[in-house]
Amino acid sequence: MTDRSFLKWPFLEPRHRELAERLEAWAAANFAETDHHGDVDEACRRLVSVLGRDGWLKFSAPGDGENERIDVRTLALIRETLARHSGLADFAFAMQGLGAGPISLFGSLEQRNAWLPRTRTGKAIAAFALSEPESGSDVANIATAARRDGNGFVLDGEKTWISNGGIADFYVVFARTGEAPGARGLSAFIVEADNPGIRIAERLHVMAPHPLARLRFERCRVTPSALIGDAGDGFKIAMTTLDVFRTTVGAAALGFARRALDETLRRAAGRHLFGAPLADLQMVQGHIADMALEIDAAALLVYRAAWTKDMGAARVTREAAMAKLFATEAAQRVIDAAVQIHGGEGVRSGHPVENLYREIRALRIYEGASDVQKVVIARSVLSTVEH
């Protein structure tokens, strides 16, 4: 039932269409109609293992000869498809890519060889540790410090809302090394989870269960080989990584929205009211038209941003912000309409649209909240004004 006509758009190549068909068949065979996760940590570990075993995680980190660079259109297609079938599977894939992204994009040959074969096969779980209690979207305000101490660095500070926190095998941690004020004084480090200087201060529980934690670093010593790129490159590493993966957040939202429309079409065709199917009611038709419009508009923005990056653009900050903002906000509206059309069933625990309603809300916050994306877009537009 899902509309697949977008696969014919000129943003995509034959290899993308072939991958989308293979993944659709794989996801349909591997995921139940709804997600029921008792032990979320164990479910996430299993999903990472299965995604790695069957070859899907290799697209999240380049460098194995077949995938020499990150292809954002491929990431977007994978996230859209996984999200439509399983929100937690999308999370597992996305966080593996985000955590390994700084190493893929900026890591040394030794770092790539040490970690990427393991993340691509699901043998190691990655995490991206950027946010802090007083620094979310304002990356330049990071307080966690990394001071040079002999032959290495010592990290002290706190990170929070860290996806895969508590189950990750390593964290890419952004800390202040002080080469310059603000954003220019940050660096990125690979910190293994068994380092005695890192501990899980708190596990965080949210409305759509995912592994999340607050981390505390206390005299966390790392060797010089843990530094990704050069000291002072942290802001560039974080922003470039987010440029790639922020677009894919929009793709995940698109997958959620498509699933909501699919469920709504089934409901409208099968549910009768006043002696006729719901689909015969003009108000329901109006909702369905709005949902389809929002989905197509979001898809155009998502795949434009992905195509622009894949065509060699150094940065796609504006395009990625537009894609992420519109797709997540549109998906919220689409899913809300789906809940409304389902009536009481739409708020029944475990129903697909109830799951979607909980899943979508976080996407409007993480990797740059909607209001922050508006600031990013506005600054980009204003930068073109001649003074």
Short mmCIF file of the C-alpha atoms (twelve columns), coordinates in Angstrom:
data_MODEL
# 
_entry.id   MODEL 
# 
loop_
_atom_site.group_PDB 
_atom_site.id 
_atom_site.type_symbol 
_atom_site.label_atom_id 
_atom_site.label_alt_id 
_atom_site.label_comp_id 
_atom_site.label_asym_id 
_atom_site.label_seq_id 
_atom_site.Cartn_x 
_atom_site.Cartn_y 
_atom_site.Cartn_z 
_atom_site.pdbx_PDB_model_num 
ATOM 1   C CA . MET A 1   0.000   0.000   0.000   1 
ATOM 2   C CA . THR A 2   2.890   2.368   0.696   1 
ATOM 3   C CA . ASP A 3   3.465   4.900   -2.083  1 
ATOM 4   C CA . ARG A 4   6.771   3.995   -3.768  1 
ATOM 5   C CA . SER A 5   6.551   6.449   -6.678  1 
ATOM 6   C CA . PHE A 6   9.208   8.682   -5.093  1 
ATOM 7   C CA . LEU A 7   11.798  6.053   -5.990  1 
ATOM 8   C CA . LYS A 8   11.486  7.225   -9.609  1 
ATOM 9   C CA . TRP A 9   12.442  10.800  -8.744  1 
ATOM 10  C CA . PRO A 10  15.645  12.065  -10.395 1 
ATOM 11  C CA . PHE A 11  17.321  12.488  -6.995  1 
ATOM 12  C CA . LEU A 12  17.840  8.725   -6.910  1 
ATOM 13  C CA . GLU A 13  19.911  6.363   -9.031  1 
ATOM 14  C CA . PRO A 14  19.240  2.735   -10.031 1 
ATOM 15  C CA . ARG A 15  21.463  1.492   -7.184  1 
ATOM 16  C CA . HIS A 16  19.265  3.341   -4.673  1 
ATOM 17  C CA . ARG A 17  16.100  1.827   -6.122  1 
ATOM 18  C CA . GLU A 18  17.576  -1.666  -6.015  1 
ATOM 19  C CA . LEU A 19  18.679  -1.189  -2.405  1 
ATOM 20  C CA . ALA A 20  15.246  0.133   -1.417  1 
ATOM 21  C CA . GLU A 21  13.535  -2.955  -2.849  1 
ATOM 22  C CA . ARG A 22  15.945  -5.338  -1.107  1 
ATOM 23  C CA . LEU A 23  15.584  -3.560  2.220   1 
ATOM 24  C CA . GLU A 24  11.789  -3.474  1.943   1 
ATOM 25  C CA . ALA A 25  11.666  -7.241  1.508   1 
ATOM 26  C CA . TRP A 26  14.164  -7.771  4.345   1 
ATOM 27  C CA . ALA A 27  12.321  -5.469  6.764   1 
ATOM 28  C CA . ALA A 28  8.949   -7.058  5.984   1 
ATOM 29  C CA . ALA A 29  10.431  -10.469 6.790   1 
ATOM 30  C CA . ASN A 30  12.210  -9.398  9.977   1 
ATOM 31  C CA . PHE A 31  9.878   -7.030  11.834  1 
ATOM 32  C CA . ALA A 32  6.445   -7.626  13.308  1 
ATOM 33  C CA . GLU A 33  3.573   -5.246  12.712  1 
ATOM 34  C CA . THR A 34  4.230   -3.397  15.950  1 
ATOM 35  C CA . ASP A 35  7.165   -3.033  18.302  1 
ATOM 36  C CA . HIS A 36  6.869   -4.711  21.701  1 
ATOM 37  C CA . HIS A 37  10.146  -4.361  23.554  1 
ATOM 38  C CA . GLY A 38  10.468  -5.624  27.090  1 
ATOM 39  C CA . ASP A 39  14.198  -5.198  27.634  1 
ATOM 40  C CA . VAL A 40  15.017  -2.240  25.378  1 
ATOM 41  C CA . ASP A 41  18.779  -2.551  25.905  1 
ATOM 42  C CA . GLU A 42  18.762  -6.167  24.822  1 
ATOM 43  C CA . ALA A 43  16.406  -5.428  21.908  1 
ATOM 44  C CA . CYS A 44  18.759  -2.701  20.696  1 
ATOM 45  C CA . ARG A 45  21.812  -4.936  20.984  1 
ATOM 46  C CA . ARG A 46  19.991  -7.622  19.007  1 
ATOM 47  C CA . LEU A 47  18.944  -5.140  16.303  1 
ATOM 48  C CA . VAL A 48  22.494  -3.827  15.907  1 
ATOM 49  C CA . SER A 49  23.708  -7.418  15.609  1 
ATOM 50  C CA . VAL A 50  21.081  -8.347  13.009  1 
ATOM 51  C CA . LEU A 51  21.583  -5.160  10.988  1 
ATOM 52  C CA . GLY A 52  25.311  -5.828  10.998  1 
ATOM 53  C CA . ARG A 53  24.991  -9.532  10.226  1 
ATOM 54  C CA . ASP A 54  22.810  -8.904  7.189   1 
ATOM 55  C CA . GLY A 55  24.984  -6.134  5.804   1 
ATOM 56  C CA . TRP A 56  22.928  -2.993  6.372   1 
ATOM 57  C CA . LEU A 57  25.311  -1.302  8.793   1 
ATOM 58  C CA . LYS A 58  28.075  -1.234  6.192   1 
ATOM 59  C CA . PHE A 59  26.282  1.750   4.655   1 
ATOM 60  C CA . SER A 60  26.565  3.718   7.897   1 
ATOM 61  C CA . ALA A 61  30.369  3.932   7.790   1 
ATOM 62  C CA . PRO A 62  32.528  4.035   4.652   1 
ATOM 63  C CA . GLY A 63  35.996  2.664   4.139   1 
ATOM 64  C CA . ASP A 64  35.673  -0.996  3.186   1 
ATOM 65  C CA . GLY A 65  36.324  -0.619  -0.539  1 
ATOM 66  C CA . GLU A 66  32.659  -0.992  -1.488  1 
ATOM 67  C CA . ASN A 67  31.596  2.102   0.435   1 
ATOM 68  C CA . GLU A 68  34.397  4.642   0.365   1 
ATOM 69  C CA . ARG A 69  32.230  7.578   1.410   1 
ATOM 70  C CA . ILE A 70  28.950  8.111   3.173   1 
ATOM 71  C CA . ASP A 71  26.074  8.249   0.679   1 
ATOM 72  C CA . VAL A 72  23.350  10.324  2.292   1 
ATOM 73  C CA . ARG A 73  20.617  9.193   -0.094  1 
ATOM 74  C CA . THR A 74  21.337  5.602   0.906   1 
ATOM 75  C CA . LEU A 75  21.186  6.520   4.595   1 
ATOM 76  C CA . ALA A 76  17.899  8.360   4.039   1 
ATOM 77  C CA . LEU A 77  16.317  5.432   2.196   1 
ATOM 78  C CA . ILE A 78  17.421  2.994   4.883   1 
ATOM 79  C CA . ARG A 79  16.141  5.168   7.719   1 
ATOM 80  C CA . GLU A 80  12.829  5.861   5.980   1 
ATOM 81  C CA . THR A 81  12.234  2.161   5.362   1 
ATOM 82  C CA . LEU A 82  13.309  0.991   8.810   1 
ATOM 83  C CA . ALA A 83  11.242  3.689   10.543  1 
ATOM 84  C CA . ARG A 84  8.148   2.609   8.637   1 
ATOM 85  C CA . HIS A 85  8.608   -0.935  9.926   1 
ATOM 86  C CA . SER A 86  10.219  -0.469  13.355  1 
ATOM 87  C CA . GLY A 87  11.096  2.683   15.256  1 
ATOM 88  C CA . LEU A 88  13.707  0.913   17.361  1 
ATOM 89  C CA . ALA A 89  15.384  -0.614  14.289  1 
ATOM 90  C CA . ASP A 90  15.688  2.870   12.815  1 
ATOM 91  C CA . PHE A 91  17.165  4.097   16.098  1 
ATOM 92  C CA . ALA A 92  19.699  1.245   16.178  1 
ATOM 93  C CA . PHE A 93  20.843  1.936   12.622  1 
ATOM 94  C CA . ALA A 94  20.933  5.722   12.995  1 
ATOM 95  C CA . MET A 95  22.851  5.852   16.263  1 
ATOM 96  C CA . GLN A 96  25.412  3.382   14.953  1 
ATOM 97  C CA . GLY A 97  25.994  5.719   12.020  1 
ATOM 98  C CA . LEU A 98  26.049  8.892   14.097  1 
ATOM 99  C CA . GLY A 99  28.469  7.419   16.636  1 
ATOM 100 C CA . ALA A 100 30.833  6.133   13.955  1 
ATOM 101 C CA . GLY A 101 30.394  9.209   11.743  1 
ATOM 102 C CA . PRO A 102 33.237  11.308  13.183  1 
ATOM 103 C CA . ILE A 103 35.630  8.382   12.722  1 
ATOM 104 C CA . SER A 104 34.368  7.732   9.178   1 
ATOM 105 C CA . LEU A 105 34.712  11.364  8.183   1 
ATOM 106 C CA . PHE A 106 37.766  12.525  10.150  1 
ATOM 107 C CA . GLY A 107 39.441  9.540   11.789  1 
ATOM 108 C CA . SER A 108 42.992  8.419   11.126  1 
ATOM 109 C CA . LEU A 109 43.641  5.207   9.220   1 
ATOM 110 C CA . GLU A 110 44.414  3.496   12.529  1 
ATOM 111 C CA . GLN A 111 41.160  4.706   14.083  1 
ATOM 112 C CA . ARG A 112 39.107  3.659   11.071  1 
ATOM 113 C CA . ASN A 113 40.741  0.234   10.980  1 
ATOM 114 C CA . ALA A 114 40.255  -0.246  14.717  1 
ATOM 115 C CA . TRP A 115 36.580  0.653   14.918  1 
ATOM 116 C CA . LEU A 116 34.729  0.728   11.594  1 
ATOM 117 C CA . PRO A 117 34.943  -2.990  10.786  1 
ATOM 118 C CA . ARG A 118 33.366  -3.615  14.179  1 
ATOM 119 C CA . THR A 119 30.584  -1.011  13.866  1 
ATOM 120 C CA . ARG A 120 29.766  -2.136  10.307  1 
ATOM 121 C CA . THR A 121 29.299  -5.737  11.416  1 
ATOM 122 C CA . GLY A 122 27.439  -4.932  14.614  1 
ATOM 123 C CA . LYS A 123 30.281  -6.217  16.791  1 
ATOM 124 C CA . ALA A 124 30.668  -2.848  18.534  1 
ATOM 125 C CA . ILE A 125 27.983  -0.298  19.442  1 
ATOM 126 C CA . ALA A 126 28.843  3.371   18.897  1 
ATOM 127 C CA . ALA A 127 27.587  6.544   20.593  1 
ATOM 128 C CA . PHE A 128 27.874  10.283  19.897  1 
ATOM 129 C CA . ALA A 129 28.393  12.229  23.142  1 
ATOM 130 C CA . LEU A 130 27.801  15.915  22.440  1 
ATOM 131 C CA . SER A 131 24.906  17.257  24.559  1 
ATOM 132 C CA . GLU A 132 25.399  18.499  28.110  1 
ATOM 133 C CA . PRO A 133 23.048  19.669  30.871  1 
ATOM 134 C CA . GLU A 134 23.726  23.306  29.895  1 
ATOM 135 C CA . SER A 135 24.643  22.775  26.249  1 
ATOM 136 C CA . GLY A 136 22.328  21.104  23.778  1 
ATOM 137 C CA . SER A 137 22.001  22.880  20.458  1 
ATOM 138 C CA . ASP A 138 24.535  25.501  21.614  1 
ATOM 139 C CA . VAL A 139 27.576  23.344  20.919  1 
ATOM 140 C CA . ALA A 140 30.007  26.235  21.401  1 
ATOM 141 C CA . ASN A 141 28.980  26.324  25.077  1 
ATOM 142 C CA . ILE A 142 30.342  22.838  25.884  1 
ATOM 143 C CA . ALA A 143 31.881  22.722  29.362  1 
ATOM 144 C CA . THR A 144 33.352  19.215  29.506  1 
ATOM 145 C CA . ALA A 145 37.116  19.782  29.578  1 
ATOM 146 C CA . ALA A 146 40.005  17.759  28.212  1 
ATOM 147 C CA . ARG A 147 43.347  18.933  29.568  1 
ATOM 148 C CA . ARG A 148 46.714  17.736  28.421  1 
ATOM 149 C CA . ASP A 149 48.428  15.651  31.066  1 
ATOM 150 C CA . GLY A 150 51.739  14.074  30.202  1 
ATOM 151 C CA . ASN A 151 51.351  11.868  27.171  1 
ATOM 152 C CA . GLY A 152 47.603  12.158  26.764  1 
ATOM 153 C CA . PHE A 153 44.453  13.947  27.911  1 
ATOM 154 C CA . VAL A 154 42.263  13.861  31.010  1 
ATOM 155 C CA . LEU A 155 38.519  14.474  30.564  1 
ATOM 156 C CA . ASP A 156 36.240  15.858  33.255  1 
ATOM 157 C CA . GLY A 157 32.591  16.788  32.861  1 
ATOM 158 C CA . GLU A 158 29.150  15.484  32.079  1 
ATOM 159 C CA . LYS A 159 27.132  14.513  29.002  1 
ATOM 160 C CA . THR A 160 23.411  13.869  28.901  1 
ATOM 161 C CA . TRP A 161 20.688  12.530  26.603  1 
ATOM 162 C CA . ILE A 162 23.319  10.287  25.044  1 
ATOM 163 C CA . SER A 163 21.741  7.709   22.759  1 
ATOM 164 C CA . ASN A 164 23.105  4.185   23.284  1 
ATOM 165 C CA . GLY A 165 24.324  5.393   26.669  1 
ATOM 166 C CA . GLY A 166 24.773  2.336   28.849  1 
ATOM 167 C CA . ILE A 167 25.103  -0.162  25.983  1 
ATOM 168 C CA . ALA A 168 27.772  1.474   23.802  1 
ATOM 169 C CA . ASP A 169 31.239  -0.030  23.455  1 
ATOM 170 C CA . PHE A 170 32.728  3.405   22.782  1 
ATOM 171 C CA . TYR A 171 31.724  7.058   22.812  1 
ATOM 172 C CA . VAL A 172 32.883  9.894   20.567  1 
ATOM 173 C CA . VAL A 173 33.146  12.634  23.201  1 
ATOM 174 C CA . PHE A 174 33.383  16.346  22.465  1 
ATOM 175 C CA . ALA A 175 35.328  18.348  25.037  1 
ATOM 176 C CA . ARG A 176 36.966  21.728  25.459  1 
ATOM 177 C CA . THR A 177 40.715  21.705  24.883  1 
ATOM 178 C CA . GLY A 178 41.023  25.495  24.852  1 
ATOM 179 C CA . GLU A 179 42.890  26.282  21.628  1 
ATOM 180 C CA . ALA A 180 40.624  29.328  21.271  1 
ATOM 181 C CA . PRO A 181 37.423  30.680  22.843  1 
ATOM 182 C CA . GLY A 182 34.028  29.201  22.041  1 
ATOM 183 C CA . ALA A 183 33.567  26.795  19.159  1 
ATOM 184 C CA . ARG A 184 37.204  26.925  18.070  1 
ATOM 185 C CA . GLY A 185 38.440  25.384  21.309  1 
ATOM 186 C CA . LEU A 186 36.732  21.985  21.087  1 
ATOM 187 C CA . SER A 187 38.130  18.559  20.239  1 
ATOM 188 C CA . ALA A 188 36.725  15.064  19.690  1 
ATOM 189 C CA . PHE A 189 37.945  11.903  21.418  1 
ATOM 190 C CA . ILE A 190 37.236  8.182   21.225  1 
ATOM 191 C CA . VAL A 191 36.540  6.956   24.762  1 
ATOM 192 C CA . GLU A 192 36.015  3.244   25.312  1 
ATOM 193 C CA . ALA A 193 33.147  2.318   27.592  1 
ATOM 194 C CA . ASP A 194 35.349  0.307   29.949  1 
ATOM 195 C CA . ASN A 195 37.578  3.309   30.685  1 
ATOM 196 C CA . PRO A 196 37.570  3.609   34.514  1 
ATOM 197 C CA . GLY A 197 37.108  7.374   34.237  1 
ATOM 198 C CA . ILE A 198 33.638  7.127   32.677  1 
ATOM 199 C CA . ARG A 199 30.499  6.012   34.454  1 
ATOM 200 C CA . ILE A 200 26.776  5.918   33.789  1 
ATOM 201 C CA . ALA A 201 25.417  8.543   36.177  1 
ATOM 202 C CA . GLU A 202 21.779  7.957   35.250  1 
ATOM 203 C CA . ARG A 203 19.673  5.966   32.812  1 
ATOM 204 C CA . LEU A 204 17.051  8.189   31.182  1 
ATOM 205 C CA . HIS A 205 13.567  6.908   30.396  1 
ATOM 206 C CA . VAL A 206 11.430  8.528   27.712  1 
ATOM 207 C CA . MET A 207 7.971   8.088   26.182  1 
ATOM 208 C CA . ALA A 208 9.310   6.034   23.248  1 
ATOM 209 C CA . PRO A 209 11.802  3.710   24.980  1 
ATOM 210 C CA . HIS A 210 15.395  3.880   23.719  1 
ATOM 211 C CA . PRO A 211 18.738  3.371   25.476  1 
ATOM 212 C CA . LEU A 212 19.658  6.807   26.859  1 
ATOM 213 C CA . ALA A 213 21.965  7.894   29.651  1 
ATOM 214 C CA . ARG A 214 23.714  10.707  31.456  1 
ATOM 215 C CA . LEU A 215 27.473  10.141  31.517  1 
ATOM 216 C CA . ARG A 216 30.007  11.461  33.997  1 
ATOM 217 C CA . PHE A 217 33.729  11.801  33.250  1 
ATOM 218 C CA . GLU A 218 36.025  12.005  36.269  1 
ATOM 219 C CA . ARG A 219 39.743  12.032  35.555  1 
ATOM 220 C CA . CYS A 220 39.038  10.028  32.428  1 
ATOM 221 C CA . ARG A 221 42.463  9.465   30.922  1 
ATOM 222 C CA . VAL A 222 42.891  8.786   27.197  1 
ATOM 223 C CA . THR A 223 45.985  8.399   25.039  1 
ATOM 224 C CA . PRO A 224 46.905  10.795  22.211  1 
ATOM 225 C CA . SER A 225 45.585  8.198   19.733  1 
ATOM 226 C CA . ALA A 226 42.064  8.869   21.049  1 
ATOM 227 C CA . LEU A 227 42.043  12.367  19.516  1 
ATOM 228 C CA . ILE A 228 40.082  12.516  16.237  1 
ATOM 229 C CA . GLY A 229 41.681  14.900  13.754  1 
ATOM 230 C CA . ASP A 230 43.591  17.762  15.330  1 
ATOM 231 C CA . ALA A 231 43.015  19.531  18.623  1 
ATOM 232 C CA . GLY A 232 40.516  22.317  18.001  1 
ATOM 233 C CA . ASP A 233 38.700  20.437  15.206  1 
ATOM 234 C CA . GLY A 234 35.821  19.338  17.432  1 
ATOM 235 C CA . PHE A 235 33.230  21.867  16.287  1 
ATOM 236 C CA . LYS A 236 33.949  21.173  12.615  1 
ATOM 237 C CA . ILE A 237 33.737  17.429  13.239  1 
ATOM 238 C CA . ALA A 238 30.436  17.721  15.104  1 
ATOM 239 C CA . MET A 239 28.802  20.050  12.568  1 
ATOM 240 C CA . THR A 240 29.950  18.083  9.525   1 
ATOM 241 C CA . THR A 241 28.666  14.859  11.076  1 
ATOM 242 C CA . LEU A 242 25.334  16.457  11.922  1 
ATOM 243 C CA . ASP A 243 25.097  17.889  8.396   1 
ATOM 244 C CA . VAL A 244 25.074  14.311  7.130   1 
ATOM 245 C CA . PHE A 245 22.825  12.715  9.717   1 
ATOM 246 C CA . ARG A 246 20.388  15.604  10.331  1 
ATOM 247 C CA . THR A 247 18.909  15.006  6.867   1 
ATOM 248 C CA . THR A 248 18.317  11.390  7.812   1 
ATOM 249 C CA . VAL A 249 16.288  12.426  10.865  1 
ATOM 250 C CA . GLY A 250 13.877  13.936  8.357   1 
ATOM 251 C CA . ALA A 251 13.925  10.622  6.475   1 
ATOM 252 C CA . ALA A 252 12.984  8.718   9.633   1 
ATOM 253 C CA . ALA A 253 10.120  11.149  10.223  1 
ATOM 254 C CA . LEU A 254 9.050   10.516  6.643   1 
ATOM 255 C CA . GLY A 255 8.970   6.780   7.323   1 
ATOM 256 C CA . PHE A 256 6.816   7.310   10.401  1 
ATOM 257 C CA . ALA A 257 4.456   9.532   8.396   1 
ATOM 258 C CA . ARG A 258 4.138   7.019   5.563   1 
ATOM 259 C CA . ARG A 259 3.266   4.275   8.051   1 
ATOM 260 C CA . ALA A 260 0.638   6.566   9.611   1 
ATOM 261 C CA . LEU A 261 -0.936  7.190   6.202   1 
ATOM 262 C CA . ASP A 262 -0.924  3.455   5.410   1 
ATOM 263 C CA . GLU A 263 -2.697  2.696   8.688   1 
ATOM 264 C CA . THR A 264 -5.189  5.508   8.041   1 
ATOM 265 C CA . LEU A 265 -6.051  4.268   4.555   1 
ATOM 266 C CA . ARG A 266 -6.733  0.790   5.940   1 
ATOM 267 C CA . ARG A 267 -8.868  2.276   8.688   1 
ATOM 268 C CA . ALA A 268 -10.797 4.550   6.323   1 
ATOM 269 C CA . ALA A 269 -11.555 1.683   3.956   1 
ATOM 270 C CA . GLY A 270 -12.501 -0.867  6.607   1 
ATOM 271 C CA . ARG A 271 -14.340 1.211   9.220   1 
ATOM 272 C CA . HIS A 272 -17.984 2.127   8.571   1 
ATOM 273 C CA . LEU A 273 -19.816 5.143   9.937   1 
ATOM 274 C CA . PHE A 274 -23.370 6.244   9.125   1 
ATOM 275 C CA . GLY A 275 -23.757 3.276   6.782   1 
ATOM 276 C CA . ALA A 276 -20.680 3.965   4.645   1 
ATOM 277 C CA . PRO A 277 -16.898 3.617   4.848   1 
ATOM 278 C CA . LEU A 278 -15.053 6.408   6.594   1 
ATOM 279 C CA . ALA A 279 -13.291 7.031   3.285   1 
ATOM 280 C CA . ASP A 280 -16.577 8.330   1.828   1 
ATOM 281 C CA . LEU A 281 -16.723 11.210  4.297   1 
ATOM 282 C CA . GLN A 282 -15.441 14.452  2.800   1 
ATOM 283 C CA . MET A 283 -13.763 15.550  6.041   1 
ATOM 284 C CA . VAL A 284 -11.822 12.295  6.182   1 
ATOM 285 C CA . GLN A 285 -10.882 12.745  2.533   1 
ATOM 286 C CA . GLY A 286 -9.651  16.226  3.388   1 
ATOM 287 C CA . HIS A 287 -7.407  14.833  6.140   1 
ATOM 288 C CA . ILE A 288 -6.025  12.184  3.791   1 
ATOM 289 C CA . ALA A 289 -5.284  14.808  1.135   1 
ATOM 290 C CA . ASP A 290 -3.421  16.926  3.698   1 
ATOM 291 C CA . MET A 291 -1.433  13.898  4.872   1 
ATOM 292 C CA . ALA A 292 -0.389  12.948  1.346   1 
ATOM 293 C CA . LEU A 293 0.613   16.532  0.585   1 
ATOM 294 C CA . GLU A 294 2.717   16.857  3.736   1 
ATOM 295 C CA . ILE A 295 4.483   13.560  2.982   1 
ATOM 296 C CA . ASP A 296 5.389   14.468  -0.591  1 
ATOM 297 C CA . ALA A 297 6.618   17.934  0.408   1 
ATOM 298 C CA . ALA A 298 8.751   16.426  3.173   1 
ATOM 299 C CA . ALA A 299 10.168  13.793  0.829   1 
ATOM 300 C CA . LEU A 300 11.188  16.453  -1.698  1 
ATOM 301 C CA . LEU A 301 13.101  18.390  0.958   1 
ATOM 302 C CA . VAL A 302 14.743  15.284  2.424   1 
ATOM 303 C CA . TYR A 303 15.979  13.895  -0.874  1 
ATOM 304 C CA . ARG A 304 17.019  17.326  -2.143  1 
ATOM 305 C CA . ALA A 305 19.259  17.732  0.902   1 
ATOM 306 C CA . ALA A 306 20.640  14.205  0.548   1 
ATOM 307 C CA . TRP A 307 21.292  14.642  -3.193  1 
ATOM 308 C CA . THR A 308 22.978  18.009  -2.639  1 
ATOM 309 C CA . LYS A 309 25.414  16.487  -0.144  1 
ATOM 310 C CA . ASP A 310 26.093  13.472  -2.358  1 
ATOM 311 C CA . MET A 311 26.846  15.747  -5.298  1 
ATOM 312 C CA . GLY A 312 29.837  17.116  -3.413  1 
ATOM 313 C CA . ALA A 313 28.597  20.096  -1.420  1 
ATOM 314 C CA . ALA A 314 31.001  20.800  1.425   1 
ATOM 315 C CA . ARG A 315 28.163  21.807  3.739   1 
ATOM 316 C CA . VAL A 316 24.383  21.460  3.466   1 
ATOM 317 C CA . THR A 317 23.496  23.214  6.696   1 
ATOM 318 C CA . ARG A 318 20.531  25.100  5.226   1 
ATOM 319 C CA . GLU A 319 19.181  22.187  3.179   1 
ATOM 320 C CA . ALA A 320 19.546  19.723  6.070   1 
ATOM 321 C CA . ALA A 321 17.882  22.138  8.503   1 
ATOM 322 C CA . MET A 322 14.941  22.632  6.140   1 
ATOM 323 C CA . ALA A 323 14.564  18.901  5.596   1 
ATOM 324 C CA . LYS A 324 14.773  18.059  9.281   1 
ATOM 325 C CA . LEU A 325 12.440  20.871  10.371  1 
ATOM 326 C CA . PHE A 326 9.712   20.363  7.799   1 
ATOM 327 C CA . ALA A 327 9.729   16.559  7.767   1 
ATOM 328 C CA . THR A 328 9.536   16.182  11.546  1 
ATOM 329 C CA . GLU A 329 6.857   18.854  11.991  1 
ATOM 330 C CA . ALA A 330 4.853   17.480  9.053   1 
ATOM 331 C CA . ALA A 331 5.092   13.938  10.400  1 
ATOM 332 C CA . GLN A 332 3.745   15.135  13.744  1 
ATOM 333 C CA . ARG A 333 0.709   16.594  11.945  1 
ATOM 334 C CA . VAL A 334 0.221   13.484  9.812   1 
ATOM 335 C CA . ILE A 335 0.407   11.142  12.792  1 
ATOM 336 C CA . ASP A 336 -1.917  13.315  14.848  1 
ATOM 337 C CA . ALA A 337 -4.480  13.127  12.037  1 
ATOM 338 C CA . ALA A 338 -4.031  9.347   11.915  1 
ATOM 339 C CA . VAL A 339 -4.762  9.075   15.631  1 
ATOM 340 C CA . GLN A 340 -7.864  11.232  15.221  1 
ATOM 341 C CA . ILE A 341 -9.231  9.151   12.357  1 
ATOM 342 C CA . HIS A 342 -8.624  5.949   14.305  1 
ATOM 343 C CA . GLY A 343 -10.653 7.280   17.232  1 
ATOM 344 C CA . GLY A 344 -10.326 5.242   20.414  1 
ATOM 345 C CA . GLU A 345 -8.136  2.665   18.671  1 
ATOM 346 C CA . GLY A 346 -5.617  5.405   17.962  1 
ATOM 347 C CA . VAL A 347 -4.802  5.871   21.637  1 
ATOM 348 C CA . ARG A 348 -4.845  2.201   22.587  1 
ATOM 349 C CA . SER A 349 -1.454  1.172   23.938  1 
ATOM 350 C CA . GLY A 350 0.453   -0.899  21.401  1 
ATOM 351 C CA . HIS A 351 -1.544  0.177   18.362  1 
ATOM 352 C CA . PRO A 352 0.731   1.191   15.452  1 
ATOM 353 C CA . VAL A 353 -0.455  4.810   15.378  1 
ATOM 354 C CA . GLU A 354 -0.131  5.103   19.155  1 
ATOM 355 C CA . ASN A 355 3.457   3.875   18.827  1 
ATOM 356 C CA . LEU A 356 4.078   6.404   16.066  1 
ATOM 357 C CA . TYR A 357 2.612   9.212   18.186  1 
ATOM 358 C CA . ARG A 358 5.195   8.516   20.892  1 
ATOM 359 C CA . GLU A 359 8.048   7.922   18.448  1 
ATOM 360 C CA . ILE A 360 7.706   11.140  16.436  1 
ATOM 361 C CA . ARG A 361 7.806   13.610  19.308  1 
ATOM 362 C CA . ALA A 362 11.502  13.220  20.071  1 
ATOM 363 C CA . LEU A 363 12.512  13.776  16.445  1 
ATOM 364 C CA . ARG A 364 11.390  17.396  16.721  1 
ATOM 365 C CA . ILE A 365 13.980  17.836  19.487  1 
ATOM 366 C CA . TYR A 366 17.078  15.707  18.950  1 
ATOM 367 C CA . GLU A 367 19.910  16.666  16.574  1 
ATOM 368 C CA . GLY A 368 18.685  20.260  16.702  1 
ATOM 369 C CA . ALA A 369 15.234  21.248  17.966  1 
ATOM 370 C CA . SER A 370 12.731  22.737  15.526  1 
ATOM 371 C CA . ASP A 371 13.121  26.276  16.828  1 
ATOM 372 C CA . VAL A 372 16.894  26.014  16.479  1 
ATOM 373 C CA . GLN A 373 16.482  24.854  12.875  1 
ATOM 374 C CA . LYS A 374 14.471  28.005  12.199  1 
ATOM 375 C CA . VAL A 375 17.364  30.087  13.516  1 
ATOM 376 C CA . VAL A 376 19.803  28.169  11.300  1 
ATOM 377 C CA . ILE A 377 17.623  28.698  8.231   1 
ATOM 378 C CA . ALA A 378 17.022  32.367  8.975   1 
ATOM 379 C CA . ARG A 379 20.737  33.054  9.447   1 
ATOM 380 C CA . SER A 380 21.475  31.319  6.163   1 
ATOM 381 C CA . VAL A 381 18.892  33.436  4.353   1 
ATOM 382 C CA . LEU A 382 20.021  36.664  6.033   1 
ATOM 383 C CA . SER A 383 23.637  35.953  5.100   1 
ATOM 384 C CA . THR A 384 22.706  36.540  1.472   1 
ATOM 385 C CA . VAL A 385 21.515  40.087  2.141   1 
ATOM 386 C CA . GLU A 386 23.970  42.743  1.015   1 
ATOM 387 C CA . HIS A 387 24.887  45.284  3.662   1 
# 
